[in-house]
Amino acid sequence: MKYVVWISLLVFSLSDLADAVTLRCGSKVIQVGDSDERVRMHCGEPSSIERETKSFPDGGALDDRCFFGTVTVEKWNYERGYGGIPTTVMIIDEKVERIRVRTGGYDAGWVIPCR
């Protein structure tokens, strides 16, 4: 029984790692709310960029932000080199909306309509 508790705690702690609060690029720290220019300046060009346009005439929420109309979502993928952890930075309206360590699929978690 003791091992079941430890395994459960380990699984929950690993799932929390998927959504990172910050991204370190050299001596600089990137966080939610930073501009896409700041990310490029300190982290360089991403390995790849995925762009998707979403339409929310009645509003769509991601985390605590509500978006209306057409929104362009960019996912900047950084491979981070040998020994680094692959990371995706979600950019909306030229601002960092989310930083996620890539451990599997990337679900934006949109809630429609906004609440």
C-alpha positions as CSV (number, residue, x, y, z in Angstrom):
1,M,0.0,0.0,0.0
2,K,2.9,2.4,0.8
3,Y,4.2,2.0,-2.7
4,V,0.9,2.9,-4.3
5,V,0.9,6.2,-2.4
6,W,4.5,6.9,-3.5
7,I,3.7,6.0,-7.1
8,S,0.6,8.2,-7.1
9,L,2.6,11.2,-5.7
10,L,5.3,10.7,-8.4
11,V,2.7,10.6,-11.2
12,F,1.1,13.8,-9.9
13,S,4.4,15.6,-9.6
14,L,5.5,14.6,-13.1
15,S,2.2,15.8,-14.6
16,D,2.7,19.2,-12.9
17,L,6.1,19.5,-14.8
18,A,4.3,19.6,-18.1
19,D,3.2,23.2,-17.6
20,A,6.3,25.2,-16.7
21,V,6.1,28.7,-15.2
22,T,9.3,29.9,-16.7
23,L,11.9,29.1,-19.4
24,R,15.6,29.7,-18.8
25,C,17.6,30.8,-21.9
26,G,21.2,31.3,-20.8
27,S,21.0,33.8,-17.9
28,K,17.6,35.2,-18.9
29,V,14.2,33.9,-17.6
30,I,11.2,33.9,-19.9
31,Q,7.7,33.9,-18.3
32,V,4.1,34.2,-19.1
33,G,3.3,37.7,-20.3
34,D,6.7,38.3,-21.9
35,S,6.7,39.5,-25.5
36,D,7.6,37.3,-28.4
37,E,10.4,39.7,-29.2
38,R,11.9,39.0,-25.7
39,V,11.7,35.2,-26.3
40,R,13.5,35.5,-29.7
41,M,16.1,37.9,-28.3
42,H,17.1,35.6,-25.4
43,C,16.2,32.1,-26.7
44,G,16.8,32.5,-30.4
45,E,14.8,31.2,-33.2
46,P,12.6,28.2,-32.4
47,S,13.3,24.8,-34.0
48,S,9.8,25.0,-35.5
49,I,6.7,27.1,-35.3
50,E,3.1,25.8,-35.5
51,R,0.4,28.4,-36.4
52,E,-3.3,28.0,-35.9
53,T,-6.1,30.5,-36.3
54,K,-9.1,30.1,-34.0
55,S,-12.4,31.9,-34.2
56,F,-14.4,32.7,-31.1
57,P,-17.4,34.8,-31.9
58,D,-18.9,34.0,-28.5
59,G,-15.6,34.0,-26.7
60,G,-13.1,31.3,-25.9
61,A,-11.1,31.0,-22.7
62,L,-7.6,29.7,-22.1
63,D,-6.6,29.5,-18.5
64,D,-7.9,32.8,-17.0
65,R,-8.0,34.8,-20.3
66,C,-11.0,35.3,-22.5
67,F,-10.5,35.9,-26.2
68,F,-13.1,37.1,-28.7
69,G,-13.0,37.1,-32.5
70,T,-10.1,35.6,-34.4
71,V,-7.0,34.6,-32.5
72,T,-3.7,33.4,-34.0
73,V,-2.1,30.8,-31.7
74,E,1.6,30.1,-32.3
75,K,3.5,27.2,-30.7
76,W,7.2,27.8,-30.7
77,N,9.1,24.5,-30.2
78,Y,12.6,24.6,-28.8
79,E,14.6,21.4,-28.9
80,R,17.2,22.7,-26.4
81,G,20.1,20.6,-27.5
82,Y,21.8,17.6,-26.0
83,G,20.6,17.0,-22.4
84,G,18.0,19.8,-22.7
85,I,14.3,19.3,-22.2
86,P,12.2,20.1,-25.3
87,T,9.9,23.0,-24.6
88,T,6.9,24.6,-26.3
89,V,6.1,28.3,-25.8
90,M,2.5,29.3,-26.7
91,I,2.3,32.8,-28.1
92,I,-1.1,34.6,-28.5
93,D,-1.3,38.3,-29.5
94,E,2.6,38.5,-29.5
95,K,2.7,37.6,-25.8
96,V,3.7,34.3,-24.0
97,E,0.6,32.6,-22.9
98,R,2.0,29.3,-21.8
99,I,5.3,27.5,-21.4
100,R,5.2,23.7,-21.6
101,V,7.8,21.0,-21.2
102,R,7.0,18.6,-24.0
103,T,6.3,15.2,-22.4
104,G,3.6,14.2,-24.8
105,G,0.7,15.8,-26.6
106,Y,0.0,19.5,-26.3
107,D,-3.6,20.3,-25.5
108,A,-4.4,24.0,-25.5
109,G,-7.3,23.5,-22.9
110,W,-9.7,26.0,-24.5
111,V,-13.1,26.5,-22.8
112,I,-15.9,27.6,-25.1
113,P,-17.7,29.9,-24.4
114,C,-15.9,32.0,-21.8
115,R,-17.2,31.7,-18.3
